[in-house]
């Protein structure tokens, strides 16, 4: 869980386009969850 959050936070700060395409659907869900937690 913590590793997933750390990955999500790192991805949140980096341009999504630079990450492998297979991660995009999961990252969109992670970003949405992070945006609900953070102001």
N, CA, C and O atoms as a Tripos MOL2 file, in Angstrom:
@<TRIPOS>MOLECULE
protein
  156   155    39     0     0
PROTEIN
NO_CHARGES

@<TRIPOS>ATOM
      1 N           0.8390   -1.2000    0.0000 N.3       1 UNK1
      2 CA          0.0000    0.0000    0.0000 C.3       1 UNK1
      3 C           0.8730    1.2490    0.0000 C.2       1 UNK1
      4 O           0.6610    2.1660   -0.7930 O.2       1 UNK1
      5 N           1.8590    1.2750    0.9000 N.am      2 UNK2
      6 CA          2.7480    2.4430    0.9480 C.3       2 UNK2
      7 C           3.5450    2.5610   -0.3500 C.2       2 UNK2
      8 O           3.7310    3.6570   -0.8790 O.2       2 UNK2
      9 N           4.0100    1.4250   -0.8520 N.am      3 UNK3
     10 CA          4.7610    1.4610   -2.1050 C.3       3 UNK3
     11 C           3.8920    1.9810   -3.2350 C.2       3 UNK3
     12 O           4.3590    2.7510   -4.0740 O.2       3 UNK3
     13 N           2.6330    1.5680   -3.2640 N.am      4 UNK4
     14 CA          1.7270    2.0350   -4.3060 C.3       4 UNK4
     15 C           1.4960    3.5350   -4.1780 C.2       4 UNK4
     16 O           1.4330    4.2440   -5.1820 O.2       4 UNK4
     17 N           1.3710    4.0170   -2.9500 N.am      5 UNK5
     18 CA          1.1830    5.4590   -2.7550 C.3       5 UNK5
     19 C           2.4320    6.2290   -3.1600 C.2       5 UNK5
     20 O           2.3370    7.2790   -3.7950 O.2       5 UNK5
     21 N           3.6070    5.7090   -2.7960 N.am      6 UNK6
     22 CA          4.8440    6.3780   -3.1950 C.3       6 UNK6
     23 C           4.9550    6.4250   -4.7130 C.2       6 UNK6
     24 O           5.3300    7.4510   -5.2810 O.2       6 UNK6
     25 N           4.6280    5.3100   -5.3720 N.am      7 UNK7
     26 CA          4.6440    5.2700   -6.8320 C.3       7 UNK7
     27 C           3.6510    6.2800   -7.3890 C.2       7 UNK7
     28 O           3.9450    6.9930   -8.3490 O.2       7 UNK7
     29 N           2.4670    6.3310   -6.7740 N.am      8 UNK8
     30 CA          1.4450    7.2580   -7.2510 C.3       8 UNK8
     31 C           1.8720    8.7040   -7.0790 C.2       8 UNK8
     32 O           1.6460    9.5310   -7.9620 O.2       8 UNK8
     33 N           2.4840    9.0090   -5.9550 N.am      9 UNK9
     34 CA          2.9220   10.3880   -5.7240 C.3       9 UNK9
     35 C           4.0260   10.7770   -6.6960 C.2       9 UNK9
     36 O           4.0570   11.9030   -7.1930 O.2       9 UNK9
     37 N           4.9350    9.8370   -6.9660 N.am     10 UNK10
     38 CA          5.9980   10.1270   -7.9310 C.3      10 UNK10
     39 C           5.3850   10.3500   -9.3140 C.2      10 UNK10
     40 O           5.7640   11.2800  -10.0260 O.2      10 UNK10
     41 N           4.4490    9.5010   -9.6810 N.am     11 UNK11
     42 CA          3.8060    9.6340  -10.9850 C.3      11 UNK11
     43 C           2.9790   10.9110  -11.0420 C.2      11 UNK11
     44 O           2.8470   11.5270  -12.1000 O.2      11 UNK11
     45 N           2.4220   11.3070   -9.9010 N.am     12 UNK12
     46 CA          1.6010   12.5130   -9.8380 C.3      12 UNK12
     47 C           2.4250   13.7430  -10.1960 C.2      12 UNK12
     48 O           1.9060   14.7060  -10.7600 O.2      12 UNK12
     49 N           3.7130   13.7020   -9.8620 N.am     13 UNK13
     50 CA          4.5840   14.8470  -10.1190 C.3      13 UNK13
     51 C           5.2190   14.7980  -11.5070 C.2      13 UNK13
     52 O           5.6820   15.8180  -12.0170 O.2      13 UNK13
     53 N           5.2400   13.6230  -12.1120 N.am     14 UNK14
     54 CA          5.8910   13.4850  -13.4120 C.3      14 UNK14
     55 C           4.8540   13.4830  -14.5320 C.2      14 UNK14
     56 O           3.7140   13.0700  -14.3220 O.2      14 UNK14
     57 N           5.2410   13.9370  -15.7040 N.am     15 UNK15
     58 CA          4.3130   13.8710  -16.8400 C.3      15 UNK15
     59 C           3.9160   12.4310  -17.1280 C.2      15 UNK15
     60 O           4.7760   11.5580  -17.2390 O.2      15 UNK15
     61 N           2.6310   12.1830  -17.2490 N.am     16 UNK16
     62 CA          2.1440   10.8260  -17.4790 C.3      16 UNK16
     63 C           2.6780   10.2830  -18.8040 C.2      16 UNK16
     64 O           2.8980    9.0790  -18.9420 O.2      16 UNK16
     65 N           2.8850   11.1730  -19.7780 N.am     17 UNK17
     66 CA          3.3020   10.7240  -21.1060 C.3      17 UNK17
     67 C           4.6590   10.0370  -21.0850 C.2      17 UNK17
     68 O           4.9800    9.2790  -22.0000 O.2      17 UNK17
     69 N           5.4620   10.2910  -20.0510 N.am     18 UNK18
     70 CA          6.8020    9.6930  -20.0110 C.3      18 UNK18
     71 C           6.7780    8.2670  -19.4680 C.2      18 UNK18
     72 O           7.7780    7.5550  -19.5620 O.2      18 UNK18
     73 N           5.6500    7.8450  -18.9010 N.am     19 UNK19
     74 CA          5.5700    6.5170  -18.3210 C.3      19 UNK19
     75 C           5.0890    5.5090  -19.3640 C.2      19 UNK19
     76 O           4.4510    5.8800  -20.3490 O.2      19 UNK19
     77 N           5.4040    4.2240  -19.1370 N.am     20 UNK20
     78 CA          4.9350    3.1960  -20.0720 C.3      20 UNK20
     79 C           3.4190    3.2310  -20.2130 C.2      20 UNK20
     80 O           2.6980    3.4630  -19.2430 O.2      20 UNK20
     81 N           2.9530    3.0010  -21.4160 N.am     21 UNK21
     82 CA          1.5320    3.1650  -21.7220 C.3      21 UNK21
     83 C           0.6480    2.2330  -20.8960 C.2      21 UNK21
     84 O          -0.4940    2.5720  -20.5880 O.2      21 UNK21
     85 N           1.1760    1.0560  -20.5370 N.am     22 UNK22
     86 CA          0.3500    0.0810  -19.8050 C.3      22 UNK22
     87 C          -0.0110    0.5790  -18.4130 C.2      22 UNK22
     88 O          -0.9570    0.0780  -17.8050 O.2      22 UNK22
     89 N           0.7300    1.5610  -17.9000 N.am     23 UNK23
     90 CA          0.4420    2.0720  -16.5610 C.3      23 UNK23
     91 C          -0.6320    3.1530  -16.5580 C.2      23 UNK23
     92 O          -1.1440    3.5070  -15.4950 O.2      23 UNK23
     93 N          -0.9760    3.6730  -17.7080 N.am     24 UNK24
     94 CA         -1.8650    4.8460  -17.7390 C.3      24 UNK24
     95 C          -3.2150    4.6170  -17.0540 C.2      24 UNK24
     96 O          -3.6150    5.4640  -16.2560 O.2      24 UNK24
     97 N          -3.9390    3.5270  -17.3150 N.am     25 UNK25
     98 CA         -5.2430    3.3580  -16.6510 C.3      25 UNK25
     99 C          -5.1180    3.3270  -15.1220 C.2      25 UNK25
    100 O          -5.9200    3.9430  -14.4210 O.2      25 UNK25
    101 N          -4.1250    2.6190  -14.6160 N.am     26 UNK26
    102 CA         -3.9420    2.5500  -13.1670 C.3      26 UNK26
    103 C          -3.5400    3.9150  -12.6140 C.2      26 UNK26
    104 O          -3.9990    4.3190  -11.5450 O.2      26 UNK26
    105 N          -2.6860    4.6200  -13.3460 N.am     27 UNK27
    106 CA         -2.2380    5.9230  -12.8540 C.3      27 UNK27
    107 C          -3.3810    6.9270  -12.8260 C.2      27 UNK27
    108 O          -3.4380    7.7790  -11.9390 O.2      27 UNK27
    109 N          -4.2940    6.8350  -13.7940 N.am     28 UNK28
    110 CA         -5.4380    7.7510  -13.7570 C.3      28 UNK28
    111 C          -6.2660    7.5070  -12.5020 C.2      28 UNK28
    112 O          -6.7530    8.4560  -11.8880 O.2      28 UNK28
    113 N          -6.4310    6.2310  -12.1120 N.am     29 UNK29
    114 CA         -7.1640    5.9330  -10.8730 C.3      29 UNK29
    115 C          -6.3880    6.4250   -9.6610 C.2      29 UNK29
    116 O          -6.9780    6.9770   -8.7330 O.2      29 UNK29
    117 N          -5.0610    6.2320   -9.6580 N.am     30 UNK30
    118 CA         -4.2430    6.6840   -8.5330 C.3      30 UNK30
    119 C          -4.2970    8.1990   -8.4210 C.2      30 UNK30
    120 O          -4.4450    8.7420   -7.3260 O.2      30 UNK30
    121 N          -4.1770    8.8830   -9.5590 N.am     31 UNK31
    122 CA         -4.2250   10.3430   -9.5300 C.3      31 UNK31
    123 C          -5.5720   10.8350   -9.0050 C.2      31 UNK31
    124 O          -5.6280   11.7870   -8.2270 O.2      31 UNK31
    125 N          -6.6430   10.1940   -9.4270 N.am     32 UNK32
    126 CA         -7.9690   10.5910   -8.9540 C.3      32 UNK32
    127 C          -8.0680   10.3980   -7.4340 C.2      32 UNK32
    128 O          -8.6370   11.2370   -6.7360 O.2      32 UNK32
    129 N          -7.5180    9.3020   -6.9320 N.am     33 UNK33
    130 CA         -7.5570    9.0570   -5.4950 C.3      33 UNK33
    131 C          -6.7080   10.0860   -4.7490 C.2      33 UNK33
    132 O          -7.1130   10.5830   -3.6980 O.2      33 UNK33
    133 N          -5.5310   10.4040   -5.2930 N.am     34 UNK34
    134 CA         -4.6610   11.3890   -4.6490 C.3      34 UNK34
    135 C          -5.3380   12.7560   -4.6360 C.2      34 UNK34
    136 O          -5.2470   13.4870   -3.6500 O.2      34 UNK34
    137 N          -6.0090   13.0970   -5.7190 N.am     35 UNK35
    138 CA         -6.6570   14.4030   -5.7780 C.3      35 UNK35
    139 C          -7.8050   14.5000   -4.7850 C.2      35 UNK35
    140 O          -8.1530   15.5950   -4.3440 O.2      35 UNK35
    141 N          -8.3990   13.3590   -4.4280 N.am     36 UNK36
    142 CA         -9.4470   13.3780   -3.4080 C.3      36 UNK36
    143 C          -8.8450   13.5760   -2.0210 C.2      36 UNK36
    144 O          -9.4680   14.1850   -1.1510 O.2      36 UNK36
    145 N          -7.6190   13.0550   -1.8130 N.am     37 UNK37
    146 CA         -6.9760   13.1420   -0.4950 C.3      37 UNK37
    147 C          -6.3320   14.5100   -0.3100 C.2      37 UNK37
    148 O          -6.5170   15.1560    0.7210 O.2      37 UNK37
    149 N          -5.5760   14.9470   -1.3120 N.am     38 UNK38
    150 CA         -4.8570   16.2130   -1.2020 C.3      38 UNK38
    151 C          -5.7580   17.3630   -1.6300 C.2      38 UNK38
    152 O          -6.6190   17.1920   -2.4930 O.2      38 UNK38
    153 N          -5.5630   18.5290   -1.0340 N.am     39 UNK39
    154 CA         -6.3540   19.6980   -1.4330 C.3      39 UNK39
    155 C          -5.9750   20.2010   -2.8230 C.2      39 UNK39
    156 O          -6.5490   21.1780   -3.3030 O.2      39 UNK39
@<TRIPOS>BOND
     1     1     2 1
     2     2     3 1
     3     3     4 2
     4     3     5 am
     5     5     6 1
     6     6     7 1
     7     7     8 2
     8     7     9 am
     9     9    10 1
    10    10    11 1
    11    11    12 2
    12    11    13 am
    13    13    14 1
    14    14    15 1
    15    15    16 2
    16    15    17 am
    17    17    18 1
    18    18    19 1
    19    19    20 2
    20    19    21 am
    21    21    22 1
    22    22    23 1
    23    23    24 2
    24    23    25 am
    25    25    26 1
    26    26    27 1
    27    27    28 2
    28    27    29 am
    29    29    30 1
    30    30    31 1
    31    31    32 2
    32    31    33 am
    33    33    34 1
    34    34    35 1
    35    35    36 2
    36    35    37 am
    37    37    38 1
    38    38    39 1
    39    39    40 2
    40    39    41 am
    41    41    42 1
    42    42    43 1
    43    43    44 2
    44    43    45 am
    45    45    46 1
    46    46    47 1
    47    47    48 2
    48    47    49 am
    49    49    50 1
    50    50    51 1
    51    51    52 2
    52    51    53 am
    53    53    54 1
    54    54    55 1
    55    55    56 2
    56    55    57 am
    57    57    58 1
    58    58    59 1
    59    59    60 2
    60    59    61 am
    61    61    62 1
    62    62    63 1
    63    63    64 2
    64    63    65 am
    65    65    66 1
    66    66    67 1
    67    67    68 2
    68    67    69 am
    69    69    70 1
    70    70    71 1
    71    71    72 2
    72    71    73 am
    73    73    74 1
    74    74    75 1
    75    75    76 2
    76    75    77 am
    77    77    78 1
    78    78    79 1
    79    79    80 2
    80    79    81 am
    81    81    82 1
    82    82    83 1
    83    83    84 2
    84    83    85 am
    85    85    86 1
    86    86    87 1
    87    87    88 2
    88    87    89 am
    89    89    90 1
    90    90    91 1
    91    91    92 2
    92    91    93 am
    93    93    94 1
    94    94    95 1
    95    95    96 2
    96    95    97 am
    97    97    98 1
    98    98    99 1
    99    99   100 2
   100    99   101 am
   101   101   102 1
   102   102   103 1
   103   103   104 2
   104   103   105 am
   105   105   106 1
   106   106   107 1
   107   107   108 2
   108   107   109 am
   109   109   110 1
   110   110   111 1
   111   111   112 2
   112   111   113 am
   113   113   114 1
   114   114   115 1
   115   115   116 2
   116   115   117 am
   117   117   118 1
   118   118   119 1
   119   119   120 2
   120   119   121 am
   121   121   122 1
   122   122   123 1
   123   123   124 2
   124   123   125 am
   125   125   126 1
   126   126   127 1
   127   127   128 2
   128   127   129 am
   129   129   130 1
   130   130   131 1
   131   131   132 2
   132   131   133 am
   133   133   134 1
   134   134   135 1
   135   135   136 2
   136   135   137 am
   137   137   138 1
   138   138   139 1
   139   139   140 2
   140   139   141 am
   141   141   142 1
   142   142   143 1
   143   143   144 2
   144   143   145 am
   145   145   146 1
   146   146   147 1
   147   147   148 2
   148   147   149 am
   149   149   150 1
   150   150   151 1
   151   151   152 2
   152   151   153 am
   153   153   154 1
   154   154   155 1
   155   155   156 2
@<TRIPOS>SUBSTRUCTURE
     1 UNK1         2 RESIDUE 1 A UNK
     2 UNK2         6 RESIDUE 1 A UNK
     3 UNK3        10 RESIDUE 1 A UNK
     4 UNK4        14 RESIDUE 1 A UNK
     5 UNK5        18 RESIDUE 1 A UNK
     6 UNK6        22 RESIDUE 1 A UNK
     7 UNK7        26 RESIDUE 1 A UNK
     8 UNK8        30 RESIDUE 1 A UNK
     9 UNK9        34 RESIDUE 1 A UNK
    10 UNK10       38 RESIDUE 1 A UNK
    11 UNK11       42 RESIDUE 1 A UNK
    12 UNK12       46 RESIDUE 1 A UNK
    13 UNK13       50 RESIDUE 1 A UNK
    14 UNK14       54 RESIDUE 1 A UNK
    15 UNK15       58 RESIDUE 1 A UNK
    16 UNK16       62 RESIDUE 1 A UNK
    17 UNK17       66 RESIDUE 1 A UNK
    18 UNK18       70 RESIDUE 1 A UNK
    19 UNK19       74 RESIDUE 1 A UNK
    20 UNK20       78 RESIDUE 1 A UNK
    21 UNK21       82 RESIDUE 1 A UNK
    22 UNK22       86 RESIDUE 1 A UNK
    23 UNK23       90 RESIDUE 1 A UNK
    24 UNK24       94 RESIDUE 1 A UNK
    25 UNK25       98 RESIDUE 1 A UNK
    26 UNK26      102 RESIDUE 1 A UNK
    27 UNK27      106 RESIDUE 1 A UNK
    28 UNK28      110 RESIDUE 1 A UNK
    29 UNK29      114 RESIDUE 1 A UNK
    30 UNK30      118 RESIDUE 1 A UNK
    31 UNK31      122 RESIDUE 1 A UNK
    32 UNK32      126 RESIDUE 1 A UNK
    33 UNK33      130 RESIDUE 1 A UNK
    34 UNK34      134 RESIDUE 1 A UNK
    35 UNK35      138 RESIDUE 1 A UNK
    36 UNK36      142 RESIDUE 1 A UNK
    37 UNK37      146 RESIDUE 1 A UNK
    38 UNK38      150 RESIDUE 1 A UNK
    39 UNK39      154 RESIDUE 1 A UNK
